[in-house]
């Protein structure tokens, strides 16, 4: 049975990806929030297991540990770099804080990709990496400078890895997500008055042509495809999973 690693897989999008991949094999979830005693592996619907590993995804030693746990369960076939933080800082007030926040989003992708590629090369039969990016990599949103900058770097890294390691059979792609329903978004909406929630949903309908937020399971399905042999000739791609958001420019004369 094959194995996979998903960083930031304790909840939300990462958890949905882990559960989807568990239908294909064993999934090692690397989550910095898993600080208590390790839980026993969860059994996936397809017979795979979800094995939690605690630690900072930006730490190369922790990434290597996750890879080793995965390899003990089966050949490592895929790695998903999902771990991220969303926190703003003002560049003119604290450039050092901005730089640190960029690193905290970029370093887990570097550490995870390095661990995955080392093991793919050692095995000699390739593998696949999926990096989770955002529409903000190309269209910055006010109040998210470190996040937007890091995601733009992750997309550049994705293309560079595809070029450097593609000849060795390692495919690297990224998903540029639009607005996806998560625990964080649900909590945010719950705190809004009814008028605020209605305004939010109207804005989403204007931004994303499908008229709604995406589901974590929909992100998980595209991730599973990119890791699978069905995507064997997809490499270096940045794929929008955004309901058409990136395809649409809102017309100021629309009103």
Secondary structure by P-SEA (a helix, b strand, c coil): cbbbbbccccccaaaaaaaaaccccbbbbbcccccccccccccccccbbbbbbbcccccaaaaaaaaaaaaaacccccccccbbbbbbbbccccaaaaaaaaaaacaaaaaaaaaaaaaaaaacccbbbbbbbcccccccccccaaaaaaaaaaaaaaaaaaaacccccbbbbbbbccccccaaaaaaaaaccaaaaaaaaaaaaaaccccbbbbaaaaaaaaaaaaccccccccccccccccccccbbbbcccc
